[in-house]
C-alpha cells in the first residue's frame, strides 16, 4: 500500500493515493461474476426475441424446440403466469409491459419466449427452432415521426405516441440584442458494459425462499420491484450481486428478464441462469441519450446571456419507463454554469419501435451540457468572441452560492472561474490558438481544433439516505456493510480509508460487504454518483458510533475517565492520553466486547438534504484531416471539481473512464435502425467503441470546492468527466472547421460526417444549423394557455 501525505490534512490517510485493495482478487480470477456461480443442477436460459419491430402475434410454435436435445421447457407469455408490470420508473398505466410479449411486439429483440436447457448451446440452438407467426404492422422509428404520426400507434388505447409532455410556466419573449439558434442531436447510444446484463435464480420450495443473483446496481430496489411483480413477500426473497462488470446506469432496478428467470426457477424447481451474448445485450439492455434539442440563446452585443429557450424531443423507445423521465434532469440542469434572466424549457417524449430507453452515464445531465455548451460555442463563433472569454463573461460568481437556479435546483457550492482558469493554464490555451492560426496561414490539411466545455451537474439527485455499518473482529480486522453497490468504483478501498482514518486499522485489513439483501438491511444502491457522499458518509458516521463504543469499553477496562480515552491512529491503539504503554489494541477491545455478549460495531443511516453539484472545465484538442474527415484526438485536459478528494487515484480512474465514454459518443458511437426498425448496430463489429488506439493520454486535474451537505465535503465524480468531455470534443471538431464557415457538426463526428461537412463548406452548400421545432410544441403552448392546469412534471429519477 502506497500513500502520500495529504497537504490539506497532514498525517491523515484521507486525500492520499491508496492502491485499490479489491483489484488483486479480480486480477487473479478469485472473485466470481454471475456466470461463475457454481449452482448445482442448473438450467441455462436463452430468450427468443422478436425479429419484427411492430406486429400482432398470431401464434408461437414451440413444439420443435421442446423436442430438441437437452431442452427441459420452452415458456411463452401464456405459460409464464406473470402479469404485465412496470420497470424502474413507471410513466403511464397504458405503457405497462409484459415480461414476455403478449399479443403484440413493439421492438426487434423483444422477448417472446424463453428456452430452458441443460447447456447454454442447447438453449441457444433450440431458440432458433421457435417460430412465431407475427403479422407485421408499420413501424415508427424516429422520435419526431412518432409524435407527428396519428395513424401508426404503438399503444392504440393510449390514443397517441406521446409518452410525456411538459410545458414550463415561463414563456420567453426575446429582448436581447440578438438570438443564436441551433438544432442539436444527442444520439442514441448503447450502455455496453463489459459484462452483459444477466441473472440467475433458485427456488427453495421447502422454505418458500427465492434467491435471485443479478448483475445490477440496486439490489434492494430489485427485490422490492420483483416482489411486486411476482406477488411475493420481501422476507421470502433474497437478492445477491456477485462481482458486477460495469453498470453505467443501464443495470439499475428490475429488468423484465429478471422476473421471467425467477418465475422459471419456481416453475422448474431448478436453478436457472441467463447470461446473454453481446448481440442480445445490445438489443435488450436499455439504451441511453436519444434527444433532439431546439435551443435558442438571447444574447446582448456585449456577449451577456439573457434568455434561453429549449424545445426538447426525447425518444422513450417501445416501452416508456425511466428514459422518458430523463429529460426532466436535462431541464433541471439547463442553466448550466451561467446566469440568465429567464429560461423556457418544453419537453415532448415520443414512443418508437425501438429498444426502450434508460439511463447511461450521466442520465439527462450530459444532454443538458452538450446542448448548452454547443449553443455557447456557436454564439462565440457568430459574435466573434473567444470561447473562453464568452464563458468568463457569463459564469456564475462564487459569492452567489448556495444558488437557486431558474430551473429549480439549488447549487450548493461552486468556483467555476477557478476550473476554467486552471484548464486554460494547464492546456497552454494561448499557444494552441497560435498553432492553429499558423496552420491556417500555411494552408495545412491537418486542421487543429480546440474545444471548450464548462459544466455543472447534480449527483445524488435531491439528496437521500443510505445505510452503513462497521464491525471490528477479534483478530483486529474489520468488516464494513453498505447499502450502496460496488461495480468497479473502488468502494472497498474508499470506505476502508474512512474507517482507517478513525481507527488506524490498515486499509488492507478492512473488507466490504454489499449487494446482499439478507446481510444489508436497507440500501439505495449505486446510481447518480451517490456512493461516497451517502454511503461513505454512512460508513464514516457508523465508524464514529463504533469508536464511541470502543472508548467507553476502553475506559472500563483501564478504569479511566472516558473523556481521557483517545485513539492513536498511527499506532492503531486506544488508551489514556499520554500513557501509550497501557493502550489497548483493537483485538483486545473486540475480544472483550464479544465476551460481554455484543460485537464491537456501529451502524448509521445517513441522510443528505439535497443533491450536490460537481463542476469543471474540459479542453479537447483534435486534428481533422481535411482530405478524409478523420478526427484524431491529440490531447484532452479535464479539470473536475467533486468537492473534497478522498483518494486521487480513484478520482483519476473515474475521470479516465468518463472521458473515454464521452469521446466515444462524440466521435464514434451511435445505435442506428433501418426504416423498418431493424437494428444495424447490434454488435461491436458494427457499433464502434473507442479503444486505446483512438484515445490520447488524458491530462486530469482536480480543484476542490467542498459541499456543506455531508461530513466528507464530497460530491460525485463517476459521471462528471463524461458530461464535460463530449461537448468539448464536439466543439473542437467544429472549431477546426470554423474558418471554412462551419458552425455545427452533429454527433457523432464520424469521418464520413466531417468529410461531408467539409465538402459542403467548400461548395457553399452548408445547411442552416436551425430548423423550426415540430408543431407539437405550438400545440402544447396553446393547450397550456387554454388551461389553468400546469404541465405534468416528470418525477425525479436518481440514476
Number of C-alpha atoms within 10 A of each C-alpha: 10 7 14 14 14 16 10 9 11 11 13 21 23 25 21 20 19 21 18 19 19 17 15 11 11 12 9 8 10 9 14 15 19 23 17 10 13 9 15 9 10 21 28 25 31 28 26 27 24 23 18 23 27 29 21 17 18 12 12 15 14 21 12 13 22 21 14 16 14 17 22 17 19 27 21 21 21 12 12 18 14 17 14 17 19 23 23 18 19 18 21 13 10 14 21 17 19 19 27 28 21 18 15 22 28 28 30 23 24 27 24 25 28 30 29 31 26 17 15 19 14 20 28 21 17 25 26 13 17 21 17 19 12 19 14 14 18 16 23 28 24 18 26 23 16 24 25 16 14 12 11 17 23 26 17 12 9 14 11 19 26 22 25 22 19 23 22 18 15 13 14 16 12 17 12 15 13 16 17 18 22 23 23 24 20 23 21 19 22 25 25 23 19 11 20 24 31 25 27 27 29 26 23 15 10 6 8 12 18 22 21 28 25 29 28 33 29 26 33 27 20 27 25 17 22 26 16 14 19 16 11 17 13 18 13 14 20 21 24 27 24 21 22 25 18 22 26 23 25 27 27 27 25 24 25 21 20 23 25 27 27 24 21 28 25 20 15 15 14 18 23 27 29 24 21 20 15 18 14 20 22 27 23 24 23 27 26 29 30 25 24 21 23 23 23 23 25 25 23 16 10 11 21 20 25 21 22 26 22 24 21 24 26 27 32 33 29 28 28 30 25 27 31 29 28 30 31 22 24 23 24 23 27 28 22 22 27 21 18 21 11 19 22 22 24 24 26 25 28 26 33 33 29 31 26 26 31 32 28 25 27 30 29 29 29 30 29 27 28 29 24 29 26 27 23 23 28 25 27 19 19 11 17 11 15 13 21 18 11 20 26 18 14 16 20 20 15 14 10 12 14 14 16 12 18 18 17 12 18 19 22 21 22 29 20 26 19 18 25 25 15 19 25 19 11 15 20 10 16 11 10 15 14 11 14 19 14 13 15 16 9 8 10 13 14 20 22 27 27 25 27 29 31 32 32 29 31 30 29 26 21 16 18 17 19 25 27 30 26 30 20 25 20 17 12 19 18 25 18 24 26 34 32 30 27 27 20 15 20 20 25 25 23 22 27 26 28 23 28 24 20 19 22 21 24 19 25 18 14 23 19 19 18 23 31 23 23 14 14 19 13 20 24 23 28 28 29 24 24 30 30 26 29 34 31 29 28 30 30 29 24 26 28 20 18 25 21 16 17 25 22 16 20 25 20 12 14 15 10 14 13 18 11 12 23 20 21 18 18 14 13 19 21 27 24 24 14 11 9 14 8 13 22 18 18 24 17 18 25 25 19 18 20 13 10 9 9 11 18 25 24 22 22 22 19 22 18 18 12 19 25 34 27 29 31 31 28 31 28 28 26 24 21 24 20 18 11 14 22 19 26 19 21 16 19 24 24 32 26 29 29 27 26 20 24 24 22 17 17 22 22 20 16 21 27 20 14 24 28 24 22 28 28 25 29 26 28 18 25 22 21 19 17 9 12 16 24 20 20 12 19 19 17 12 8 13 19 16 19 17 9 8 6 15 17 14 12 17 18 20 19 20 19 19 22 22 24 14 20 21 16 21 20 28 31 28 29 26 29 32 31 26 32 33 36 32 33 31 33 31 33 27 31 28 27 25 22 17 13 15 15 23 22 26 21 19 22 21 24 18 18 12 16 25 20 16 23 23 15 16 18 13 9 11 11 17 13 12 15 15 11 9 18 17 11 17 19 11 11 18 18 11 14 17 13 9 10 8 9 12 19 11 14 17 15 16 21 25 28
